């Protein structure tokens, strides 16, 4: 964020305006001047003005940011950027990705240093089990294996602008395949929640693969199959 008022600033070029902040007291704080402001209508206020309105501006003043964005460890008011970053409403702000996913009724979980075993989704009320986690990992590995195989084949024939062609095809493949694998994984979770084991869930998944959940009659058929 700029330190001084700015007429055209947005976090991303031509992107949306920042939403209002919230004081510790619960009072909403607008980050832009009102439309009827005499000299700066709809301008972004800047970090200094935002901090002053919160009553946190020190008598000695503050620099906009520390050199190289390297703040002193343990300090929360060494610069304007760090001071605002440590405010409760800024710290509580979720990423755009997390807001979008949670708005669709899902829960987003970040797993560090884990790509192949990254779970596709984690639904509320689904007990974590080794079988479910292993199945997620298997589906992700299959997706990556197909993408790498396709990229290897295309790289032999794409001569002009090859990198762009490969990336465009891979992205289209990843979107289609990931949706299919996500639906398959959701059906396995549905089967586990209805009491089926891994082998029986796999059998039921092959018999029915038209939706994200396994119908109760299909689960019942799988259980009768086990008894017989």
C-alpha positions as CSV (number, residue, x, y, z in Angstrom):
1,X,0.0,0.0,0.0
2,X,1.2,3.5,-0.7
3,X,2.1,5.7,2.3
4,X,0.4,8.8,1.0
5,X,-3.1,9.3,-0.6
6,X,-3.3,7.9,-4.1
7,X,-6.0,8.4,-6.7
8,X,-5.6,5.2,-8.8
9,X,-4.0,2.7,-6.4
10,X,-5.4,-0.9,-6.2
11,X,-3.7,-4.0,-4.8
12,X,-3.7,-5.5,-8.3
13,X,-3.7,-3.2,-11.4
14,X,-7.2,-2.3,-12.3
15,X,-8.4,-4.7,-9.6
16,X,-11.1,-4.3,-6.9
17,X,-10.9,-1.7,-4.1
18,X,-10.0,-2.8,-0.6
19,X,-12.9,-3.6,1.7
20,X,-13.2,-1.6,4.9
21,X,-11.2,-2.4,8.0
22,X,-12.5,-2.9,11.5
23,X,-11.1,-1.2,14.6
24,X,-10.4,-3.2,17.8
25,X,-13.5,-1.3,19.1
26,X,-15.6,-2.8,16.4
27,X,-16.0,0.5,14.4
28,X,-15.7,0.1,10.6
29,X,-13.0,2.2,9.0
30,X,-13.1,3.1,5.3
31,X,-9.8,3.1,3.4
32,X,-11.0,5.5,0.8
33,X,-12.1,9.1,1.0
34,X,-15.9,9.6,0.3
35,X,-17.3,10.6,-3.1
36,X,-18.0,14.1,-1.9
37,X,-14.5,14.8,-0.6
38,X,-13.5,18.4,-1.7
39,X,-10.0,17.5,-3.1
40,X,-9.5,13.7,-3.1
41,X,-12.9,12.0,-3.9
42,X,-12.6,8.2,-3.8
43,X,-8.8,8.4,-3.3
44,X,-7.1,5.7,-1.3
45,X,-6.1,7.2,2.0
46,X,-2.7,5.8,2.3
47,X,-1.1,3.9,5.2
48,X,-0.2,7.0,7.3
49,X,-3.8,8.3,7.3
50,X,-5.2,4.9,8.1
51,X,-2.8,4.5,11.1
52,X,-3.5,8.1,12.3
53,X,-7.3,7.4,12.2
54,X,-6.7,4.4,14.4
55,X,-4.8,6.5,16.9
56,X,-1.6,4.5,16.5
57,X,0.7,7.1,14.9
58,X,3.8,7.7,17.1
59,X,5.1,11.1,17.9
60,X,8.4,10.3,16.2
61,X,6.7,9.2,13.0
62,X,7.1,6.0,11.0
63,X,8.8,5.2,7.7
64,X,6.7,3.5,5.0
65,X,8.6,0.2,5.0
66,X,11.8,-1.3,6.2
67,X,14.7,-1.6,3.7
68,X,14.1,-4.6,1.5
69,X,10.9,-5.4,3.4
70,X,13.2,-6.9,6.1
71,X,11.7,-5.9,9.4
72,X,13.5,-6.4,12.7
73,X,12.3,-9.7,14.2
74,X,9.9,-9.2,17.1
75,X,9.0,-5.6,16.2
76,X,5.4,-4.8,15.4
77,X,5.7,-1.1,14.8
78,X,9.0,-0.6,13.0
79,X,7.3,0.7,9.9
80,X,3.8,1.5,8.6
81,X,3.7,-1.7,6.6
82,X,4.5,-3.9,9.6
83,X,2.2,-2.0,11.9
84,X,-0.8,-2.5,9.7
85,X,0.2,-6.1,9.0
86,X,0.0,-6.8,12.7
87,X,-3.5,-5.3,13.2
88,X,-6.2,-7.9,14.1
89,X,-8.4,-7.2,11.1
90,X,-5.5,-7.5,8.6
91,X,-4.3,-10.7,10.2
92,X,-7.7,-12.2,10.1
93,X,-8.2,-11.5,6.4
94,X,-8.4,-14.7,4.4
95,X,-6.8,-15.2,1.0
96,X,-9.0,-14.8,-2.1
97,X,-8.7,-18.6,-2.8
98,X,-9.8,-19.5,0.7
99,X,-12.8,-17.1,0.6
100,X,-13.9,-18.5,-2.7
101,X,-13.6,-22.2,-1.6
102,X,-15.4,-21.6,1.7
103,X,-18.2,-19.7,0.0
104,X,-18.9,-22.9,-2.0
105,X,-19.3,-24.9,1.3
106,X,-15.9,-26.5,1.3
107,X,-13.0,-26.4,3.8
108,X,-9.5,-25.5,2.5
109,X,-6.5,-27.1,4.1
110,X,-2.9,-26.3,3.2
111,X,-0.4,-29.1,3.6
112,X,3.2,-28.1,3.5
113,X,5.8,-30.0,1.5
114,X,3.3,-32.4,0.2
115,X,2.2,-32.4,-3.5
116,X,1.5,-36.0,-4.5
117,X,-0.4,-36.7,-1.3
118,X,-2.4,-33.5,-1.2
119,X,-6.0,-34.2,-0.5
120,X,-8.5,-32.9,-3.1
121,X,-11.0,-31.9,-0.5
122,X,-11.9,-32.3,3.1
123,X,-15.6,-32.3,4.0
124,X,-17.0,-31.4,7.4
125,X,-17.9,-34.5,9.3
126,X,-15.8,-36.9,7.3
127,X,-13.5,-38.9,9.6
128,X,-9.9,-39.0,8.6
129,X,-8.8,-42.5,7.7
130,X,-5.7,-44.1,6.2
131,X,-7.7,-45.6,3.4
132,X,-9.2,-42.2,2.4
133,X,-5.8,-40.4,2.5
134,X,-4.2,-43.2,0.5
135,X,-7.0,-43.0,-2.1
136,X,-6.5,-39.3,-2.4
137,X,-2.8,-39.7,-2.9
138,X,-3.3,-42.4,-5.5
139,X,-5.7,-40.2,-7.5
140,X,-3.3,-37.3,-7.4
141,X,-0.4,-39.5,-8.5
142,X,-2.4,-40.7,-11.5
143,X,-3.2,-37.1,-12.5
144,X,0.4,-36.0,-12.3
145,X,1.6,-39.2,-14.2
146,X,-0.8,-38.5,-17.1
147,X,0.2,-34.8,-17.2
148,X,3.9,-35.6,-17.3
149,X,3.4,-38.3,-19.9
150,X,1.4,-36.0,-22.1
151,X,4.0,-33.2,-21.7
152,X,6.8,-35.6,-22.7
153,X,5.0,-36.7,-25.8
154,X,4.1,-33.2,-26.9
155,X,7.7,-31.9,-26.4
156,X,8.9,-34.1,-29.2
157,X,6.6,-32.6,-31.7
158,X,6.1,-29.0,-30.6
159,X,8.8,-27.0,-32.4
160,X,7.4,-23.5,-32.8
161,X,6.2,-21.8,-29.6
162,X,6.3,-25.3,-28.0
163,X,6.3,-24.1,-24.3
164,X,3.0,-22.1,-24.8
165,X,1.3,-25.1,-26.6
166,X,2.4,-27.6,-23.9
167,X,1.2,-25.3,-21.0
168,X,-2.1,-24.6,-22.6
169,X,-2.8,-28.3,-23.2
170,X,-1.6,-29.3,-19.8
171,X,-3.8,-26.7,-18.1
172,X,-6.9,-27.9,-20.0
173,X,-6.0,-31.5,-19.2
174,X,-5.5,-30.7,-15.5
175,X,-8.8,-29.0,-15.2
176,X,-10.8,-31.8,-16.8
177,X,-9.0,-34.7,-15.2
178,X,-8.8,-33.1,-11.7
179,X,-12.6,-32.6,-11.8
180,X,-13.1,-36.3,-12.7
181,X,-10.7,-37.4,-10.0
182,X,-12.3,-35.1,-7.5
183,X,-15.7,-36.6,-8.2
184,X,-14.3,-40.1,-7.9
185,X,-12.6,-39.3,-4.6
186,X,-15.9,-37.8,-3.3
187,X,-17.7,-41.0,-4.2
188,X,-15.2,-43.1,-2.3
189,X,-15.6,-40.8,0.7
190,X,-19.4,-41.3,0.5
191,X,-18.9,-45.0,0.3
192,X,-16.7,-45.0,3.4
193,X,-19.2,-42.9,5.3
194,X,-21.9,-45.6,4.5
195,X,-19.7,-48.3,6.0
196,X,-18.1,-49.9,3.0
197,X,-14.5,-51.1,3.0
198,X,-11.9,-50.2,0.4
199,X,-12.5,-53.2,-1.9
200,X,-16.3,-52.8,-1.7
201,X,-16.1,-49.1,-2.2
202,X,-14.0,-49.7,-5.4
203,X,-16.6,-52.2,-6.7
204,X,-19.5,-49.8,-6.0
205,X,-17.6,-47.0,-7.7
206,X,-17.2,-49.0,-10.8
207,X,-20.9,-49.8,-10.9
208,X,-22.0,-46.2,-10.3
209,X,-20.0,-43.2,-11.4
210,X,-22.5,-40.6,-12.3
211,X,-22.4,-38.3,-9.3
212,X,-20.2,-37.2,-6.4
213,X,-22.1,-39.3,-3.9
214,X,-22.9,-43.0,-3.8
215,X,-26.7,-43.8,-3.7
216,X,-27.8,-45.7,-0.6
217,X,-29.2,-48.5,-2.8
218,X,-25.7,-49.0,-4.4
219,X,-24.1,-49.1,-0.9
220,X,-26.7,-51.6,0.2
221,X,-26.0,-53.8,-2.9
222,X,-22.3,-53.7,-2.1
223,X,-23.0,-54.8,1.5
224,X,-25.2,-57.7,0.3
225,X,-22.4,-58.7,-2.1
226,X,-20.1,-58.9,0.9
227,X,-22.6,-61.0,2.9
228,X,-23.1,-63.4,0.0
